């Protein structure tokens, strides 16, 4: 697959916050030099520049602390994950069901539709991701398993993590822009 020039130097996206206690990993395939995220529900914006410490951003909340430096729950560069590595948390699957139910997982931030994953020795493709804790496989599991790890067989490239200050309320809509 080849990317056009714009995808190699900039990417944009939107997501709806499902679980405000989970940060959101955005896989870009490269490390950004500039990231801007805007939570349109509370009109707060966040900017991270190359050279800033991990987990920091400039915030404009439209309040008295506008344009302050946020040092917690903010923006961090994401190094990626090696092929075959476990995702965060554990999962439970039921025999004859394609549903994957997580505990302490962040499916929205760590997986994508089409990813090949292995659960309890069975490799499946992710058909859909409903929330940070519920995903659907392309076929039912042959055997049940509880509190086991889910392994991402392809791994993930580098990108950025938007922290819990940005993703602070369920159903918030966040727009993001990353520049190389």
GROMACS elastic network, one bead per residue, 0.5 to 0.9 nm:
[ bonds ]
;  ai    aj funct       b0    kb
    3     6     6  0.79372   500
    3     7     6  0.58733   500
    3     8     6  0.65301   500
    4     7     6  0.55425   500
    4     8     6  0.66656   500
    5     8     6  0.51856   500
    5     9     6  0.66240   500
    5    10     6  0.85117   500
    6     9     6  0.54099   500
    6    10     6  0.55744   500
    6    11     6  0.73994   500
    7    10     6  0.53483   500
    7    11     6  0.57095   500
    7    12     6  0.89873   500
    7    28     6  0.88567   500
    8    11     6  0.78305   500
    8    28     6  0.88527   500
    8    29     6  0.85518   500
    8    30     6  0.81988   500
    8   179     6  0.88991   500
    8   180     6  0.75679   500
    9    30     6  0.88560   500
    9    32     6  0.84921   500
    9   178     6  0.82199   500
    9   179     6  0.56936   500
   10    28     6  0.89121   500
   10    32     6  0.83870   500
   10   177     6  0.72500   500
   10   178     6  0.55477   500
   10   180     6  0.60795   500
   11    28     6  0.73549   500
   11   176     6  0.83122   500
   11   177     6  0.58852   500
   11   178     6  0.53775   500
   11   179     6  0.67485   500
   11   180     6  0.88027   500
   12   175     6  0.75566   500
   12   176     6  0.55909   500
   12   178     6  0.63938   500
   12   179     6  0.88881   500
   13   174     6  0.83680   500
   13   175     6  0.58820   500
   13   176     6  0.54220   500
   13   177     6  0.67233   500
   14   173     6  0.70582   500
   14   174     6  0.56151   500
   14   176     6  0.62775   500
   15    18     6  0.89560   500
   15   172     6  0.84197   500
   15   173     6  0.58823   500
   15   174     6  0.55312   500
   15   175     6  0.68109   500
   15   176     6  0.86298   500
   16   167     6  0.86781   500
   16   170     6  0.77329   500
   16   171     6  0.55966   500
   16   172     6  0.56272   500
   16   174     6  0.63007   500
   17    20     6  0.64272   500
   17    22     6  0.89996   500
   17    24     6  0.86536   500
   17   167     6  0.59113   500
   17   168     6  0.78033   500
   17   169     6  0.67669   500
   17   170     6  0.50790   500
   17   171     6  0.50993   500
   17   172     6  0.52706   500
   17   173     6  0.63333   500
   17   174     6  0.74037   500
   18    22     6  0.85779   500
   18   108     6  0.83588   500
   18   131     6  0.60735   500
   18   132     6  0.66724   500
   18   167     6  0.86067   500
   18   169     6  0.80880   500
   18   170     6  0.51044   500
   18   171     6  0.60856   500
   18   172     6  0.81223   500
   19    22     6  0.57286   500
   19    23     6  0.84771   500
   19   106     6  0.83769   500
   19   131     6  0.77612   500
   19   132     6  0.65195   500
   19   133     6  0.88920   500
   19   167     6  0.79986   500
   19   168     6  0.83485   500
   19   169     6  0.75720   500
   19   170     6  0.57775   500
   19   171     6  0.85434   500
   20    23     6  0.75209   500
   20   164     6  0.61659   500
   20   165     6  0.85549   500
   20   166     6  0.88128   500
   20   167     6  0.54650   500
   20   169     6  0.51645   500
   20   170     6  0.55962   500
   20   171     6  0.89007   500
   21   163     6  0.89456   500
   21   164     6  0.60813   500
   21   167     6  0.79286   500
   21   168     6  0.73048   500
   21   169     6  0.86183   500
   22   104     6  0.88306   500
   22   105     6  0.84180   500
   22   106     6  0.65304   500
   22   109     6  0.82858   500
   22   132     6  0.80024   500
   22   163     6  0.74961   500
   22   164     6  0.62166   500
   22   167     6  0.77100   500
   22   168     6  0.88775   500
   23    73     6  0.80332   500
   23    74     6  0.89215   500
   23   106     6  0.79087   500
   23   109     6  0.71688   500
   23   161     6  0.65391   500
   23   162     6  0.57135   500
   23   164     6  0.52126   500
   23   165     6  0.86990   500
   23   166     6  0.84428   500
   23   167     6  0.68377   500
   24   106     6  0.77510   500
   24   108     6  0.72224   500
   24   110     6  0.77360   500
   24   160     6  0.83338   500
   24   161     6  0.54425   500
   24   162     6  0.51298   500
   24   163     6  0.64870   500
   24   164     6  0.80602   500
   24   167     6  0.76310   500
   25    78     6  0.70478   500
   25   106     6  0.88414   500
   25   108     6  0.80926   500
   25   110     6  0.60849   500
   25   159     6  0.73193   500
   25   160     6  0.59055   500
   25   162     6  0.64454   500
   25   163     6  0.86497   500
   26    78     6  0.79261   500
   26   109     6  0.65335   500
   26   110     6  0.80082   500
   26   158     6  0.83862   500
   26   159     6  0.56595   500
   26   160     6  0.53417   500
   26   161     6  0.60207   500
   26   162     6  0.77175   500
   27    30     6  0.80315   500
   27    78     6  0.77945   500
   27    80     6  0.74722   500
   27   109     6  0.86134   500
   27   110     6  0.84334   500
   27   156     6  0.67488   500
   27   157     6  0.59801   500
   27   158     6  0.57911   500
   27   160     6  0.66727   500
   27   161     6  0.85777   500
   28    31     6  0.72927   500
   28    32     6  0.80915   500
   28   157     6  0.67460   500
   28   158     6  0.60754   500
   28   160     6  0.75167   500
   28   178     6  0.83179   500
   29    80     6  0.85163   500
   29   156     6  0.78586   500
   29   158     6  0.50666   500
   29   159     6  0.61283   500
   30    79     6  0.89986   500
   30   157     6  0.69871   500
   30   158     6  0.52393   500
   30   159     6  0.57698   500
   30   180     6  0.73552   500
   31    77     6  0.68560   500
   31    78     6  0.76692   500
   31    79     6  0.79100   500
   31   158     6  0.58731   500
   31   159     6  0.52690   500
   31   160     6  0.72957   500
   31   178     6  0.89767   500
   31   179     6  0.87634   500
   31   180     6  0.67268   500
   32    35     6  0.67333   500
   32    49     6  0.84462   500
   32    50     6  0.75153   500
   32    77     6  0.76896   500
   32   158     6  0.89546   500
   32   159     6  0.67855   500
   32   160     6  0.74045   500
   32   178     6  0.58614   500
   32   179     6  0.53820   500
   33    48     6  0.79631   500
   33    49     6  0.57142   500
   33    51     6  0.82116   500
   33   178     6  0.76012   500
   33   179     6  0.59624   500
   33   180     6  0.51739   500
   34    47     6  0.72763   500
   34    48     6  0.56629   500
   34    50     6  0.61664   500
   34   177     6  0.81288   500
   34   178     6  0.57545   500
   34   179     6  0.52120   500
   34   180     6  0.68674   500
   35    46     6  0.80099   500
   35    47     6  0.56597   500
   35    48     6  0.51442   500
   35    49     6  0.66801   500
   35    50     6  0.89086   500
   35    75     6  0.81581   500
   35   160     6  0.81162   500
   35   176     6  0.72301   500
   35   177     6  0.56788   500
   35   179     6  0.64821   500
   36    45     6  0.71066   500
   36    46     6  0.55648   500
   36    48     6  0.65584   500
   36    49     6  0.89427   500
   36   175     6  0.82487   500
   36   176     6  0.55943   500
   36   177     6  0.52435   500
   36   178     6  0.65838   500
   36   179     6  0.89489   500
   37    44     6  0.84320   500
   37    45     6  0.56948   500
   37    46     6  0.51983   500
   37    47     6  0.66516   500
   37    48     6  0.89168   500
   37   162     6  0.78852   500
   37   166     6  0.75372   500
   37   174     6  0.65961   500
   37   175     6  0.56230   500
   37   177     6  0.64830   500
   37   178     6  0.87404   500
   38    41     6  0.88595   500
   38    42     6  0.88160   500
   38    43     6  0.67251   500
   38    44     6  0.58070   500
   38    46     6  0.63352   500
   38    47     6  0.89201   500
   38   166     6  0.77678   500
   38   173     6  0.83095   500
   38   174     6  0.54877   500
   38   175     6  0.52097   500
   38   176     6  0.63561   500
   39    42     6  0.59722   500
   39    43     6  0.55271   500
   39    44     6  0.54042   500
   39    45     6  0.63239   500
   39    46     6  0.85955   500
   39   166     6  0.65705   500
   39   167     6  0.75957   500
   39   168     6  0.89863   500
   39   172     6  0.66812   500
   39   173     6  0.58066   500
   39   175     6  0.65392   500
   39   176     6  0.88117   500
   40    44     6  0.69598   500
   40    45     6  0.83899   500
   40   172     6  0.71791   500
   40   173     6  0.58121   500
   40   174     6  0.61788   500
   40   175     6  0.74644   500
   41    44     6  0.80273   500
   41   171     6  0.87261   500
   41   172     6  0.56180   500
   41   173     6  0.63738   500
   41   174     6  0.81598   500
   42    45     6  0.89804   500
   42    61     6  0.78544   500
   42   172     6  0.81231   500
   43    60     6  0.85112   500
   43    61     6  0.67168   500
   43    62     6  0.74763   500
   44    59     6  0.70868   500
   44    60     6  0.57013   500
   44    62     6  0.68831   500
   44   166     6  0.79233   500
   45    58     6  0.82026   500
   45    59     6  0.57578   500
   45    60     6  0.52767   500
   45    61     6  0.64740   500
   45    62     6  0.88990   500
   45   166     6  0.81315   500
   46    57     6  0.59163   500
   46    58     6  0.55396   500
   46    60     6  0.65170   500
   46    61     6  0.85277   500
   46    67     6  0.89328   500
   46    70     6  0.87524   500
   46    74     6  0.79141   500
   46    75     6  0.81222   500
   46   166     6  0.75646   500
   47    56     6  0.87247   500
   47    57     6  0.52376   500
   47    58     6  0.51027   500
   47    59     6  0.66201   500
   47    60     6  0.87385   500
   47    75     6  0.80320   500
   48    51     6  0.87674   500
   48    52     6  0.67782   500
   48    56     6  0.69627   500
   48    58     6  0.65405   500
   48    74     6  0.87511   500
   48    75     6  0.64813   500
   48    76     6  0.82702   500
   49    52     6  0.57852   500
   49    57     6  0.77847   500
   49    58     6  0.89071   500
   50    53     6  0.86836   500
   51    54     6  0.88775   500
   52    55     6  0.85305   500
   52    56     6  0.67259   500
   52    57     6  0.75998   500
   53    56     6  0.58464   500
   53    57     6  0.84803   500
   53    71     6  0.86525   500
   53    76     6  0.79378   500
   54    57     6  0.85735   500
   54    71     6  0.86030   500
   54    74     6  0.82838   500
   54    75     6  0.66625   500
   54    77     6  0.66417   500
   55    70     6  0.80273   500
   55    71     6  0.60844   500
   55    72     6  0.58966   500
   55    73     6  0.62178   500
   55    77     6  0.82142   500
   55   161     6  0.86645   500
   55   162     6  0.86790   500
   55   163     6  0.75244   500
   56    69     6  0.68462   500
   56    70     6  0.53325   500
   56    72     6  0.64556   500
   56    73     6  0.76971   500
   56    74     6  0.52654   500
   56    75     6  0.56030   500
   56    76     6  0.70571   500
   57    68     6  0.83708   500
   57    69     6  0.58121   500
   57    70     6  0.52963   500
   57    71     6  0.69936   500
   57    72     6  0.87709   500
   57    74     6  0.59379   500
   57    75     6  0.60074   500
   57    76     6  0.87279   500
   58    66     6  0.88655   500
   58    67     6  0.58611   500
   58    68     6  0.56569   500
   58    70     6  0.60094   500
   58    71     6  0.89784   500
   58    74     6  0.89376   500
   59    62     6  0.89964   500
   59    65     6  0.83354   500
   59    66     6  0.64608   500
   59    67     6  0.50019   500
   59    68     6  0.54156   500
   59    69     6  0.62095   500
   59    70     6  0.63404   500
   60    63     6  0.76533   500
   60    65     6  0.75738   500
   60    68     6  0.69006   500
   61    64     6  0.81563   500
   61    65     6  0.70610   500
   61    66     6  0.52883   500
   61    67     6  0.74226   500
   61    68     6  0.87409   500
   62    65     6  0.76523   500
   62    66     6  0.54488   500
   62    67     6  0.84078   500
   63    66     6  0.53318   500
   65    68     6  0.57525   500
   70    73     6  0.78458   500
   70    74     6  0.65699   500
   70   165     6  0.88682   500
   71    74     6  0.67589   500
   72    75     6  0.86035   500
   72   163     6  0.80510   500
   72   164     6  0.85441   500
   72   165     6  0.74972   500
   73    76     6  0.89108   500
   73   162     6  0.78555   500
   73   166     6  0.74200   500
   73   167     6  0.89715   500
   74   161     6  0.81726   500
   74   162     6  0.60668   500
   74   164     6  0.67310   500
   74   165     6  0.58033   500
   74   166     6  0.65607   500
   75   160     6  0.70751   500
   75   161     6  0.57185   500
   75   163     6  0.56821   500
   75   166     6  0.84497   500
   76   159     6  0.89274   500
   76   160     6  0.58132   500
   76   161     6  0.51331   500
   76   162     6  0.67726   500
   76   163     6  0.75937   500
   77   158     6  0.77642   500
   77   159     6  0.60495   500
   77   161     6  0.60053   500
   77   162     6  0.88415   500
   78    81     6  0.88465   500
   78   157     6  0.85063   500
   78   158     6  0.54324   500
   78   161     6  0.57150   500
   79   156     6  0.87002   500
   79   157     6  0.71817   500
   79   159     6  0.65721   500
   79   160     6  0.79348   500
   80   155     6  0.73773   500
   80   156     6  0.50349   500
   80   159     6  0.68604   500
   80   160     6  0.89270   500
   81    84     6  0.85099   500
   81    85     6  0.65861   500
   81    86     6  0.87354   500
   81    87     6  0.86874   500
   81   152     6  0.84857   500
   81   154     6  0.88337   500
   81   155     6  0.50835   500
   81   157     6  0.67311   500
   81   158     6  0.78659   500
   82    85     6  0.56292   500
   82   152     6  0.83403   500
   82   153     6  0.84565   500
   82   154     6  0.75121   500
   82   156     6  0.66719   500
   82   157     6  0.83370   500
   83    86     6  0.89533   500
   83   151     6  0.83771   500
   83   152     6  0.63072   500
   83   153     6  0.50425   500
   83   156     6  0.73162   500
   84   117     6  0.83385   500
   84   118     6  0.84724   500
   84   151     6  0.55180   500
   84   152     6  0.52397   500
   84   154     6  0.65514   500
   84   155     6  0.63924   500
   85   150     6  0.84412   500
   85   151     6  0.53893   500
   85   152     6  0.57414   500
   85   153     6  0.71245   500
   85   154     6  0.87311   500
   85   155     6  0.68305   500
   86    89     6  0.84278   500
   86    90     6  0.89688   500
   86   149     6  0.61322   500
   86   150     6  0.55552   500
   86   152     6  0.61198   500
   86   153     6  0.88129   500
   87    90     6  0.80351   500
   87   105     6  0.73813   500
   87   106     6  0.81314   500
   87   107     6  0.83397   500
   87   110     6  0.68935   500
   87   111     6  0.83883   500
   87   149     6  0.72637   500
   87   150     6  0.60083   500
   87   151     6  0.60573   500
   87   152     6  0.66373   500
   88   103     6  0.88737   500
   88   104     6  0.67574   500
   88   105     6  0.52026   500
   88   106     6  0.67480   500
   88   107     6  0.85985   500
   88   110     6  0.80582   500
   88   149     6  0.81883   500
   88   150     6  0.82878   500
   89   102     6  0.68891   500
   89   103     6  0.56657   500
   89   106     6  0.79114   500
   89   147     6  0.85165   500
   89   148     6  0.85460   500
   89   149     6  0.69865   500
   89   150     6  0.82250   500
   90   101     6  0.85585   500
   90   102     6  0.57257   500
   90   103     6  0.54044   500
   90   104     6  0.66938   500
   90   105     6  0.66832   500
   90   146     6  0.81674   500
   90   147     6  0.50474   500
   90   148     6  0.51227   500
   90   150     6  0.66768   500
   91   100     6  0.64958   500
   91   101     6  0.54629   500
   91   103     6  0.60448   500
   91   104     6  0.86976   500
   91   105     6  0.78766   500
   91   119     6  0.80154   500
   91   133     6  0.85003   500
   91   145     6  0.79526   500
   91   146     6  0.64157   500
   91   147     6  0.51222   500
   91   148     6  0.53727   500
   91   149     6  0.60727   500
   91   150     6  0.65111   500
   92    99     6  0.86393   500
   92   100     6  0.61235   500
   92   101     6  0.52760   500
   92   102     6  0.63367   500
   92   103     6  0.81587   500
   92   119     6  0.87491   500
   92   144     6  0.75498   500
   92   145     6  0.54999   500
   92   147     6  0.54572   500
   92   148     6  0.66275   500
   92   149     6  0.87794   500
   93    97     6  0.72954   500
   93    98     6  0.76354   500
   93    99     6  0.63974   500
   93   100     6  0.52857   500
   93   101     6  0.65053   500
   93   102     6  0.89429   500
   93   119     6  0.81819   500
   93   120     6  0.89947   500
   93   141     6  0.70865   500
   93   143     6  0.78286   500
   93   144     6  0.53454   500
   93   145     6  0.53085   500
   93   146     6  0.64849   500
   93   147     6  0.88274   500
   94    97     6  0.55375   500
   94    98     6  0.77675   500
   94    99     6  0.74153   500
   94   100     6  0.81054   500
   94   140     6  0.83616   500
   94   141     6  0.67188   500
   94   142     6  0.81881   500
   94   143     6  0.66327   500
   94   145     6  0.66006   500
   94   146     6  0.83392   500
   95    98     6  0.82906   500
   95   140     6  0.70330   500
   95   141     6  0.51973   500
   95   142     6  0.51359   500
   95   145     6  0.81273   500
   96   139     6  0.85618   500
   96   141     6  0.53647   500
   96   142     6  0.58543   500
   96   143     6  0.73832   500
   96   144     6  0.82934   500
   97   100     6  0.84395   500
   97   136     6  0.88966   500
   97   137     6  0.86603   500
   97   139     6  0.76813   500
   97   141     6  0.57548   500
   97   142     6  0.82051   500
   97   144     6  0.89180   500
   98   135     6  0.84425   500
   98   136     6  0.54568   500
   98   138     6  0.67248   500
   98   139     6  0.54271   500
   98   141     6  0.58822   500
   99   134     6  0.71379   500
   99   135     6  0.60507   500
   99   137     6  0.63212   500
   99   140     6  0.75473   500
   99   141     6  0.83972   500
  100   133     6  0.79535   500
  100   134     6  0.57654   500
  100   135     6  0.51362   500
  100   136     6  0.58206   500
  100   137     6  0.71358   500
  101   105     6  0.88552   500
  101   133     6  0.56482   500
  101   135     6  0.67272   500
  101   136     6  0.87216   500
  102   105     6  0.53558   500
  102   106     6  0.81459   500
  102   107     6  0.81361   500
  102   132     6  0.76883   500
  102   134     6  0.61871   500
  102   135     6  0.82975   500
  102   147     6  0.82481   500
  103   106     6  0.88263   500
  103   133     6  0.64198   500
  103   147     6  0.77742   500
  104   132     6  0.85098   500
  104   133     6  0.74628   500
  105   108     6  0.88858   500
  105   110     6  0.85055   500
  105   132     6  0.60305   500
  105   133     6  0.56444   500
  105   134     6  0.88520   500
  106   109     6  0.53932   500
  106   110     6  0.59314   500
  106   111     6  0.80381   500
  106   131     6  0.78985   500
  106   133     6  0.63477   500
  107   110     6  0.51355   500
  107   111     6  0.52300   500
  107   112     6  0.78333   500
  107   129     6  0.68198   500
  107   130     6  0.84749   500
  107   131     6  0.66575   500
  107   133     6  0.61583   500
  107   134     6  0.72261   500
  107   135     6  0.71264   500
  108   111     6  0.59799   500
  108   112     6  0.71935   500
  108   129     6  0.66016   500
  108   130     6  0.79434   500
  108   131     6  0.61556   500
  108   132     6  0.51314   500
  108   133     6  0.83239   500
  108   135     6  0.89263   500
  109   112     6  0.82040   500
  109   132     6  0.74011   500
  109   161     6  0.84055   500
  110   132     6  0.88425   500
  110   152     6  0.89623   500
  110   156     6  0.82476   500
  111   114     6  0.87667   500
  111   115     6  0.66841   500
  111   126     6  0.81748   500
  111   129     6  0.81629   500
  111   152     6  0.78430   500
  111   156     6  0.84904   500
  112   115     6  0.56867   500
  112   126     6  0.71396   500
  112   127     6  0.88586   500
  112   128     6  0.81094   500
  112   129     6  0.75010   500
  113   116     6  0.89181   500
  113   125     6  0.76952   500
  113   126     6  0.50861   500
  113   127     6  0.55563   500
  113   128     6  0.56311   500
  113   129     6  0.68744   500
  114   125     6  0.54732   500
  114   126     6  0.50316   500
  114   127     6  0.61800   500
  114   128     6  0.82240   500
  114   138     6  0.88807   500
  115   124     6  0.82920   500
  115   125     6  0.54375   500
  115   126     6  0.54000   500
  115   127     6  0.83739   500
  115   152     6  0.72530   500
  115   153     6  0.76871   500
  115   154     6  0.72075   500
  115   155     6  0.88422   500
  116   123     6  0.66347   500
  116   124     6  0.56233   500
  116   126     6  0.64810   500
  116   151     6  0.85862   500
  116   152     6  0.63922   500
  116   153     6  0.56010   500
  116   154     6  0.67272   500
  117   122     6  0.81557   500
  117   123     6  0.54827   500
  117   124     6  0.55876   500
  117   125     6  0.61576   500
  117   126     6  0.72989   500
  117   137     6  0.89403   500
  117   150     6  0.65632   500
  117   151     6  0.53649   500
  117   153     6  0.53640   500
  117   154     6  0.80672   500
  118   121     6  0.59330   500
  118   122     6  0.52513   500
  118   124     6  0.63517   500
  118   125     6  0.86984   500
  118   149     6  0.84812   500
  118   150     6  0.57536   500
  118   151     6  0.50817   500
  118   152     6  0.67727   500
  118   153     6  0.69187   500
  119   122     6  0.52797   500
  119   123     6  0.64892   500
  119   124     6  0.81014   500
  119   141     6  0.88247   500
  119   145     6  0.80773   500
  119   148     6  0.72345   500
  119   149     6  0.65882   500
  119   151     6  0.66564   500
  120   123     6  0.84753   500
  120   143     6  0.82467   500
  120   144     6  0.84393   500
  120   145     6  0.65705   500
  120   148     6  0.68615   500
  120   149     6  0.76086   500
  120   150     6  0.77632   500
  122   141     6  0.72827   500
  122   142     6  0.79838   500
  122   143     6  0.86744   500
  123   153     6  0.85197   500
  124   127     6  0.89702   500
  124   137     6  0.60117   500
  124   138     6  0.63442   500
  124   139     6  0.68729   500
  124   140     6  0.87464   500
  124   141     6  0.84533   500
  125   136     6  0.86147   500
  125   137     6  0.55792   500
  125   138     6  0.54600   500
  125   139     6  0.79700   500
  126   129     6  0.74135   500
  126   135     6  0.70375   500
  126   136     6  0.59864   500
  126   138     6  0.60705   500
  127   135     6  0.76458   500
  127   136     6  0.54841   500
  127   137     6  0.50948   500
  127   138     6  0.50736   500
  127   139     6  0.86635   500
  128   134     6  0.88401   500
  128   135     6  0.57282   500
  128   136     6  0.51690   500
  128   137     6  0.71233   500
  128   138     6  0.84253   500
  129   132     6  0.77664   500
  129   133     6  0.85732   500
  129   134     6  0.63086   500
  129   136     6  0.63361   500
  130   133     6  0.77362   500
  130   134     6  0.54216   500
  130   135     6  0.56247   500
  130   136     6  0.78405   500
  131   134     6  0.51702   500
  131   135     6  0.69985   500
  132   135     6  0.80777   500
  136   139     6  0.83758   500
  136   140     6  0.89346   500
  137   140     6  0.68787   500
  137   141     6  0.83271   500
  140   143     6  0.89761   500
  141   144     6  0.71232   500
  145   148     6  0.66547   500
  151   155     6  0.87777   500
  152   155     6  0.55169   500
  152   156     6  0.82418   500
  156   159     6  0.88974   500
  159   178     6  0.88601   500
  160   178     6  0.84780   500
  162   165     6  0.81917   500
  162   166     6  0.64211   500
  162   167     6  0.72300   500
  163   166     6  0.56910   500
  163   167     6  0.63666   500
  163   168     6  0.84374   500
  164   168     6  0.52825   500
  164   169     6  0.87265   500
  165   168     6  0.51784   500
  165   169     6  0.89469   500
  166   169     6  0.85994   500
  166   174     6  0.78300   500
  167   170     6  0.77286   500
  167   172     6  0.71723   500
  167   173     6  0.84850   500
  167   174     6  0.74505   500
  168   172     6  0.76744   500
  169   172     6  0.57177   500
  170   173     6  0.88287   500
